[in-house]
C-alpha cells in the first residue's frame, strides 16, 4: 500500500522503493496507491497501459508514464485495473480498502463489518484510535501485543 501526501515526491527518487514496487508489479501482487502515491508507480514504470486515477495534479505524470488516465468525478474516485488499485484522495478510503482487500483475496460481508488500517502512526496515536474503536479489554490486549512485538 502506497500512501499519498507529499512524501511520494521524494520516495519516487529512492531506488530501493522503486525496486520493491517493481517486484510487486512484475509478480502481479496487489498494489494499492492513493493521492500522490501514484508518482511512485509512475517512477517504477508500473502504470504503462493501466487505468489509473489520482489527485488531479498527478495526471500529467501518469499520462507521461503511459497510464490510461481516469478523470475522478469526485475526490472519492477509485479505480482497479488488475493488481493495481488507485484512489484520488483519502475521501475514497472506504472503496479503496474494499478494492484492496478484494485484490488480496479477502471478502467483506455484512454492513456491521469494519476494517481499520493504521499506517505510519505513533504508538500514542494508535492507542488513542484503538480506544475510540475498540472496547477497553481489546485495547489493553492490543497494547500488550504491540509493545512486545515492536
Residue frames as a rotation matrix with the C-alpha (Angstrom) as fourth column:
UNK 1
0.593 0.805 0.000 0.00
0.805 -0.593 0.000 0.00
0.000 0.000 -1.000 0.00
UNK 2
-0.560 -0.765 0.319 1.48
0.782 -0.615 -0.103 3.31
0.275 0.192 0.942 -1.12
UNK 3
0.098 0.621 -0.778 0.29
0.807 -0.507 -0.303 6.34
-0.583 -0.598 -0.550 0.83
UNK 4
0.504 0.152 0.850 -0.41
0.694 -0.657 -0.294 9.76
0.514 0.738 -0.437 -0.60
UNK 5
0.775 -0.225 -0.591 0.60
0.293 -0.701 0.651 13.14
-0.560 -0.677 -0.477 0.67
UNK 6
0.811 -0.483 -0.330 3.82
-0.585 -0.664 -0.466 14.83
0.006 0.571 -0.821 -0.34
UNK 7
0.184 -0.791 0.583 6.31
-0.491 0.440 0.752 12.09
-0.852 -0.425 -0.307 0.65
UNK 8
0.583 0.039 0.812 5.89
0.507 0.763 -0.401 10.22
-0.635 0.645 0.424 -2.68
UNK 9
0.952 -0.302 -0.053 7.67
-0.249 -0.658 -0.711 13.10
0.180 0.690 -0.701 -4.43
UNK 10
0.143 -0.942 0.303 10.80
-0.985 -0.106 0.135 12.07
-0.095 -0.318 -0.943 -2.53
UNK 11
0.081 -0.061 0.995 10.16
-0.311 0.947 0.084 8.32
-0.947 -0.316 0.058 -2.37
UNK 12
0.935 0.315 0.164 9.81
0.068 0.297 -0.953 8.23
-0.349 0.901 0.256 -6.17
UNK 13
0.577 -0.801 -0.159 13.54
-0.651 -0.333 -0.682 9.01
0.493 0.497 -0.714 -6.33
UNK 14
-0.003 -0.540 0.842 14.54
-0.882 0.398 0.252 6.21
-0.471 -0.742 -0.477 -3.94
UNK 15
-0.329 -0.198 -0.923 15.80
-0.803 0.573 0.163 3.18
0.497 0.795 -0.348 -5.91
UNK 16
-0.999 -0.039 -0.012 15.04
-0.027 0.863 -0.505 0.69
0.030 -0.504 -0.863 -3.12
UNK 17
-0.310 0.950 -0.043 11.42
-0.282 -0.135 -0.950 1.86
-0.908 -0.283 0.310 -3.00
UNK 18
0.144 0.349 -0.926 11.18
-0.969 -0.137 -0.203 1.64
-0.198 0.927 0.319 -6.80
UNK 19
-0.714 -0.461 -0.528 12.77
-0.556 0.831 0.026 -1.84
0.427 0.312 -0.849 -6.82
UNK 20
-0.858 0.446 0.253 10.22
0.040 0.549 -0.835 -3.05
-0.511 -0.706 -0.489 -4.26
UNK 21
0.052 0.920 -0.389 7.31
-0.529 -0.305 -0.792 -1.65
-0.847 0.247 0.470 -6.28
UNK 22
-0.112 -0.159 -0.981 8.70
-0.979 0.186 0.081 -3.18
0.169 0.970 -0.177 -9.49
UNK 23
-0.956 -0.273 -0.102 8.97
-0.248 0.946 -0.208 -6.60
0.153 -0.174 -0.973 -7.82
UNK 24
-0.491 0.856 0.164 5.37
0.028 0.203 -0.979 -6.42
-0.871 -0.476 -0.124 -6.63
UNK 25
0.196 0.584 -0.788 4.21
-0.764 -0.413 -0.496 -5.21
-0.615 0.699 0.366 -10.03
UNK 26
-0.373 -0.449 -0.812 6.19
-0.885 0.435 0.166 -7.82
0.278 0.781 -0.560 -12.00
UNK 27
-1.000 -0.025 -0.009 4.90
-0.020 0.936 -0.353 -10.63
0.018 -0.352 -0.936 -9.78
UNK 28
-0.410 0.911 0.035 1.28
0.085 0.000 0.996 -9.46
0.908 0.412 -0.078 -10.06
UNK 29
-0.529 0.208 -0.823 0.93
0.848 0.169 -0.502 -8.84
0.035 -0.963 -0.266 -6.32
UNK 30
0.523 0.823 0.222 -1.73
0.791 -0.566 0.232 -6.30
0.316 0.054 -0.947 -5.33
UNK 31
-0.749 -0.648 -0.136 -0.57
0.660 -0.715 -0.230 -2.69
0.052 -0.262 0.964 -5.12
UNK 32
0.474 0.880 0.002 -2.85
0.867 -0.468 0.170 0.00
0.151 -0.078 -0.985 -3.73
UNK 33
-0.688 -0.723 -0.068 -1.86
0.725 -0.688 -0.025 3.62
-0.029 -0.067 0.997 -4.16
UNK 34
0.430 0.893 -0.131 -3.72
0.899 -0.437 -0.028 6.80
-0.082 -0.106 -0.991 -3.26
UNK 35
0.829 0.059 -0.555 -3.45
0.149 -0.982 0.117 10.52
-0.538 -0.180 -0.823 -3.99
UNK 36
0.565 -0.711 -0.419 0.19
-0.825 -0.501 -0.261 11.40
-0.025 0.493 -0.869 -4.86
UNK 37
0.174 -0.489 0.855 1.36
-0.352 0.780 0.518 7.81
-0.920 -0.391 -0.036 -4.27
UNK 38
0.825 0.215 0.523 0.92
0.363 0.507 -0.782 7.15
-0.433 0.835 0.340 -7.98
UNK 39
0.677 -0.695 -0.240 4.09
-0.733 -0.609 -0.304 9.22
0.065 0.382 -0.922 -8.54
UNK 40
-0.181 -0.734 0.654 5.93
-0.710 0.558 0.430 6.17
-0.680 -0.387 -0.622 -7.21
UNK 41
0.353 0.384 0.853 4.04
0.282 0.826 -0.488 3.81
-0.892 0.413 0.183 -9.54
UNK 42
0.996 0.019 -0.089 4.92
-0.073 -0.409 -0.910 6.05
-0.053 0.912 -0.406 -12.49
UNK 43
0.335 -0.942 0.013 8.61
-0.939 -0.333 0.084 6.25
-0.075 -0.040 -0.996 -11.49
UNK 44
-0.278 -0.388 0.879 8.71
-0.422 0.871 0.251 2.45
-0.863 -0.301 -0.406 -11.19
UNK 45
-0.682 0.082 -0.727 7.25
-0.723 0.077 0.687 2.09
0.112 0.994 0.007 -14.71
UNK 46
-0.919 0.347 0.185 4.30
0.235 0.862 -0.449 0.15
-0.316 -0.369 -0.874 -13.28
UNK 47
-0.156 0.936 -0.316 1.40
-0.014 -0.322 -0.947 2.04
-0.988 -0.143 0.063 -14.89
UNK 48
-0.749 -0.164 -0.642 2.01
-0.601 -0.240 0.763 1.69
-0.279 0.957 0.081 -18.64
UNK 49
-0.694 0.547 -0.468 -1.25
-0.199 0.480 0.855 0.61
0.692 0.686 -0.224 -20.26
UNK 50
-0.596 0.458 -0.659 -3.08
0.787 0.498 -0.366 0.57
0.161 -0.737 -0.657 -16.91
UNK 51
0.230 0.745 0.626 -6.17
0.303 -0.666 0.681 2.56
0.925 0.033 -0.379 -15.90
UNK 52
-0.486 -0.439 -0.756 -5.33
0.862 -0.096 -0.498 4.92
0.146 -0.893 0.425 -13.02
UNK 53
0.628 0.509 0.589 -6.76
0.303 -0.856 0.418 7.82
0.717 -0.084 -0.692 -11.13
UNK 54
-0.320 -0.733 -0.601 -5.03
0.924 -0.100 -0.370 10.09
0.211 -0.673 0.709 -8.62
UNK 55
0.164 0.224 -0.961 -5.05
0.450 -0.884 -0.129 13.56
-0.878 -0.411 -0.246 -7.19
UNK 56
0.897 0.367 0.248 -5.59
0.355 -0.260 -0.898 15.72
-0.265 0.893 -0.363 -10.32
UNK 57
0.635 -0.709 -0.305 -2.11
-0.706 -0.694 0.144 17.32
-0.314 0.124 -0.941 -10.15
UNK 58
-0.199 -0.712 0.673 -0.58
-0.302 0.698 0.649 13.86
-0.932 -0.074 -0.354 -10.74
UNK 59
0.721 0.645 0.255 -2.42
0.040 0.328 -0.944 13.43
-0.692 0.691 0.210 -14.07
UNK 60
0.716 -0.444 -0.538 0.42
-0.690 -0.337 -0.641 14.67
0.103 0.830 -0.547 -16.36
UNK 61
-0.317 -0.879 0.356 2.96
-0.910 0.388 0.146 12.34
-0.266 -0.278 -0.923 -14.72
UNK 62
-0.098 0.360 0.928 0.69
-0.101 0.924 -0.370 9.31
-0.990 -0.130 -0.054 -15.11
UNK 63
0.895 0.435 -0.096 -0.09
-0.109 0.004 -0.994 10.12
-0.432 0.900 0.051 -18.74
UNK 64
0.379 -0.843 -0.381 3.64
-0.913 -0.275 -0.301 10.60
0.149 0.462 -0.874 -19.49
UNK 65
-0.511 -0.563 0.650 4.27
-0.704 0.707 0.059 7.20
-0.493 -0.427 -0.758 -17.87
UNK 66
-0.849 0.151 -0.507 1.77
-0.349 0.560 0.751 5.59
0.397 0.815 -0.423 -20.26
UNK 67
-0.786 0.618 0.016 -1.20
0.337 0.450 -0.827 5.21
-0.519 -0.644 -0.562 -17.94
UNK 68
-0.445 0.783 0.434 -4.78
0.497 -0.187 0.847 5.47
0.745 0.593 -0.306 -19.15
UNK 69
-0.995 0.006 0.103 -5.97
-0.082 -0.658 -0.748 8.41
0.063 -0.753 0.655 -17.04
UNK 70
-0.186 0.969 -0.165 -9.40
0.813 0.246 0.527 8.06
0.551 -0.036 -0.833 -15.45
UNK 71
-0.599 0.011 0.800 -10.69
-0.180 -0.976 -0.121 11.51
0.780 -0.216 0.587 -14.53
UNK 72
-0.788 0.336 -0.515 -12.07
0.615 0.412 -0.672 11.40
-0.014 -0.847 -0.531 -10.97
UNK 73
-0.070 0.859 0.506 -15.69
0.467 -0.420 0.778 12.57
0.881 0.291 -0.372 -10.88
UNK 74
0.884 0.199 0.423 -15.24
-0.277 -0.504 0.818 13.21
0.376 -0.840 -0.390 -7.16
UNK 75
-0.061 -0.958 0.282 -12.26
-0.875 -0.085 -0.477 13.01
0.481 -0.275 -0.832 -4.84
UNK 76
0.194 0.212 0.958 -13.71
-0.711 0.703 -0.012 9.68
-0.676 -0.679 0.287 -3.62
UNK 77
0.744 0.204 -0.636 -12.98
-0.651 0.432 -0.624 8.04
0.147 0.879 0.454 -7.00
UNK 78
-0.059 -0.735 0.676 -11.11
-0.532 0.596 0.602 4.71
-0.845 -0.324 -0.426 -7.09
UNK 79
0.534 0.142 -0.833 -10.03
-0.824 0.310 -0.475 2.52
0.191 0.940 0.282 -9.99
UNK 80
0.183 -0.482 0.857 -8.96
-0.314 0.798 0.515 -1.13
-0.932 -0.363 -0.005 -10.05
UNK 81
0.639 -0.086 -0.764 -7.04
-0.746 0.171 -0.644 -2.46
0.186 0.981 0.045 -13.05
UNK 82
0.305 -0.488 -0.818 -5.78
0.062 0.867 -0.494 -5.95
0.950 0.100 0.295 -12.43
UNK 83
0.156 -0.340 -0.927 -3.45
0.925 0.379 0.016 -5.91
0.346 -0.860 0.374 -9.44
UNK 84
-0.857 -0.508 0.081 -3.26
0.462 -0.830 -0.313 -2.09
0.226 -0.231 0.946 -9.27
UNK 85
0.312 0.922 -0.232 -5.79
0.934 -0.252 0.253 -0.15
0.175 -0.295 -0.939 -7.22
UNK 86
-0.791 -0.560 0.247 -5.65
0.517 -0.827 -0.220 3.65
0.327 -0.047 0.944 -7.29
UNK 87
0.274 0.860 -0.431 -7.61
0.957 -0.286 0.039 6.28
-0.090 -0.423 -0.902 -5.42
UNK 88
0.319 -0.086 0.944 -7.89
0.426 -0.877 -0.224 10.03
0.847 0.474 -0.243 -5.95
UNK 89
-0.315 -0.399 0.861 -7.72
-0.586 -0.632 -0.508 11.04
0.746 -0.665 -0.035 -2.26
UNK 90
-0.996 -0.085 0.015 -8.31
-0.057 0.507 -0.860 9.84
0.066 -0.858 -0.510 1.29
UNK 91
-0.377 0.924 0.057 -12.00
-0.856 -0.325 -0.402 10.62
-0.353 -0.200 0.914 0.80
UNK 92
0.306 0.486 -0.819 -12.29
-0.809 0.586 0.046 7.35
0.503 0.648 0.572 -1.13
UNK 93
-0.634 -0.693 0.344 -10.73
-0.767 0.503 -0.399 5.17
0.104 -0.517 -0.850 1.57
UNK 94
0.009 0.641 0.768 -13.85
-0.588 0.624 -0.514 3.02
-0.809 -0.447 0.382 2.14
UNK 95
0.927 0.326 -0.184 -13.98
-0.326 0.462 -0.825 1.88
-0.184 0.825 0.535 -1.50
UNK 96
0.257 -0.929 -0.265 -10.17
-0.813 -0.059 -0.580 1.90
0.523 0.364 -0.771 -1.80
UNK 97
-0.504 -0.423 0.753 -9.79
-0.812 0.529 -0.245 -0.50
-0.295 -0.735 -0.610 1.15
UNK 98
0.424 0.724 0.544 -12.60
-0.398 0.688 -0.606 -2.74
-0.814 0.040 0.580 -0.17
UNK 99
0.866 -0.139 -0.480 -10.90
-0.454 0.186 -0.872 -2.99
0.211 0.973 0.098 -3.56
UNK 100
-0.133 -0.990 0.044 -7.55
-0.880 0.098 -0.465 -3.73
0.456 -0.101 -0.884 -1.92
UNK 101
-0.287 0.104 0.952 -8.97
-0.689 0.668 -0.280 -6.41
-0.665 -0.737 -0.120 0.38
UNK 102
0.782 0.612 0.120 -10.69
-0.312 0.551 -0.774 -7.99
-0.540 0.568 0.621 -2.65
UNK 103
0.591 -0.637 -0.495 -7.38
-0.626 0.025 -0.780 -7.92
0.509 0.771 -0.383 -4.58
UNK 104
-0.452 -0.751 0.481 -5.74
-0.886 0.314 -0.342 -9.70
0.105 -0.581 -0.807 -1.63
UNK 105
-0.638 0.281 -0.717 -8.38
-0.021 0.924 0.381 -12.44
0.769 0.259 -0.584 -1.94
UNK 106
-0.934 0.290 -0.208 -10.42
0.229 0.041 -0.973 -11.29
-0.273 -0.956 -0.105 1.05
UNK 107
-0.371 0.895 0.248 -14.12
0.451 -0.060 0.890 -10.73
0.812 0.442 -0.381 1.35
UNK 108
-0.987 0.163 0.014 -16.04
-0.102 -0.545 -0.832 -8.23
-0.128 -0.823 0.554 3.46
UNK 109
-0.446 0.892 -0.068 -19.66
0.374 0.255 0.892 -9.15
0.813 0.372 -0.447 4.13
UNK 110
0.202 0.650 -0.733 -22.29
0.966 -0.007 0.260 -7.55
0.164 -0.760 -0.629 6.29
UNK 111
0.423 0.042 0.905 -22.85
0.201 -0.978 -0.049 -3.88
0.883 0.203 -0.423 6.99
UNK 112
0.982 -0.029 0.186 -21.56
-0.187 -0.259 0.948 -4.32
0.021 -0.965 -0.260 10.55
UNK 113
0.543 -0.836 0.081 -18.06
0.818 0.549 0.174 -5.36
-0.190 -0.029 0.981 9.40
UNK 114
0.947 -0.312 -0.083 -15.27
-0.317 -0.946 -0.066 -2.80
-0.058 0.089 -0.994 9.70
UNK 115
0.456 -0.890 -0.005 -11.57
0.846 0.435 -0.307 -2.80
0.275 0.136 0.952 8.81
UNK 116
0.947 -0.233 -0.222 -9.11
-0.107 -0.878 0.467 -0.47
-0.304 -0.419 -0.856 10.49
UNK 117
0.457 -0.850 0.264 -5.85
0.780 0.240 -0.578 0.24
0.428 0.470 0.772 8.65
UNK 118
0.932 -0.279 -0.231 -3.26
-0.094 -0.801 0.591 2.26
-0.350 -0.529 -0.773 10.56
UNK 119
0.538 -0.773 0.336 -0.09
0.792 0.327 -0.515 3.03
0.288 0.544 0.788 8.66
UNK 120
-0.304 -0.844 0.442 2.84
0.609 -0.529 -0.591 5.05
0.733 0.089 0.675 9.90
UNK 121
0.547 0.539 0.640 1.31
-0.177 -0.673 0.718 6.26
0.818 -0.506 -0.273 13.15
UNK 122
-0.545 -0.714 0.440 2.95
-0.577 -0.062 -0.815 6.78
0.609 -0.698 -0.378 16.52
UNK 123
-0.675 0.260 -0.691 2.08
0.491 0.857 -0.157 4.39
0.551 -0.445 -0.706 19.31
UNK 124
-0.831 0.396 -0.391 0.35
0.168 -0.490 -0.855 7.13
-0.530 -0.777 0.341 21.33
UNK 125
-0.494 0.663 -0.562 -1.90
-0.855 -0.487 0.176 7.98
-0.157 0.568 0.808 18.40
UNK 126
-0.594 0.228 -0.771 -2.52
-0.243 0.863 0.442 4.30
0.767 0.450 -0.457 17.74
UNK 127
-0.789 0.281 -0.547 -3.76
0.606 0.508 -0.612 3.74
0.106 -0.814 -0.571 21.30
UNK 128
-0.709 0.565 -0.422 -5.95
-0.319 -0.790 -0.523 6.86
-0.629 -0.236 0.740 21.10
UNK 129
-0.411 0.541 -0.734 -7.58
-0.859 0.040 0.510 5.49
0.305 0.840 0.448 17.92
UNK 130
-0.658 0.134 -0.742 -7.91
0.125 0.990 0.067 1.99
0.743 -0.048 -0.668 19.37
UNK 131
-0.883 0.345 -0.317 -9.58
0.307 -0.083 -0.948 3.39
-0.354 -0.935 -0.033 22.48
UNK 132
-0.514 0.706 -0.487 -12.14
-0.738 -0.653 -0.167 5.06
-0.436 0.273 0.857 20.24
UNK 133
-0.178 0.421 -0.890 -12.89
-0.862 0.370 0.347 1.98
0.475 0.828 0.297 18.10
UNK 134
-0.227 -0.010 -0.974 -12.48
0.060 0.998 -0.024 -0.98
0.972 -0.064 -0.226 20.43
UNK 135
0.877 0.481 -0.013 -13.67
-0.002 0.032 0.999 -1.99
0.481 -0.876 0.029 23.90
UNK 136
0.526 -0.691 0.496 -11.08
-0.848 -0.473 0.240 -1.36
0.069 -0.547 -0.834 26.63
UNK 137
0.509 -0.352 0.786 -10.18
-0.210 0.835 0.509 -5.05
-0.835 -0.424 0.351 27.07
UNK 138
0.764 -0.226 0.604 -9.28
0.635 0.427 -0.644 -5.35
-0.112 0.876 0.470 23.38
UNK 139
0.770 -0.504 0.391 -7.20
-0.282 -0.818 -0.501 -2.15
0.573 0.276 -0.772 23.54
UNK 140
0.486 -0.602 0.634 -5.25
-0.785 0.019 0.619 -3.44
-0.385 -0.798 -0.464 26.53
UNK 141
0.561 -0.256 0.787 -4.60
0.296 0.950 0.098 -6.73
-0.773 0.178 0.609 24.73
UNK 142
0.816 -0.250 0.521 -3.51
0.489 -0.185 -0.853 -4.89
0.309 0.951 -0.029 21.56
UNK 143
0.711 -0.570 0.412 -1.26
-0.634 -0.773 0.024 -2.58
0.305 -0.278 -0.911 23.61
UNK 144
0.449 -0.528 0.721 0.37
-0.433 0.577 0.692 -5.65
-0.781 -0.623 0.031 25.21
UNK 145
0.623 -0.170 0.764 0.86
0.611 0.716 -0.339 -7.39
-0.489 0.678 0.549 21.86
UNK 146
0.836 -0.274 0.475 2.21
0.238 -0.598 -0.765 -4.27
0.493 0.753 -0.435 20.12
UNK 147
0.667 -0.611 0.425 4.58
-0.743 -0.587 0.322 -3.33
0.053 -0.530 -0.846 22.93
UNK 148
0.278 -0.570 0.773 6.07
-0.335 0.697 0.634 -6.83
-0.900 -0.436 0.003 22.90
UNK 149
0.500 -0.060 0.864 6.26
0.677 0.650 -0.346 -7.30
-0.540 0.758 0.366 19.14
UNK 150
0.942 -0.128 0.309 7.77
0.130 -0.712 -0.691 -3.98
0.308 0.691 -0.654 18.02
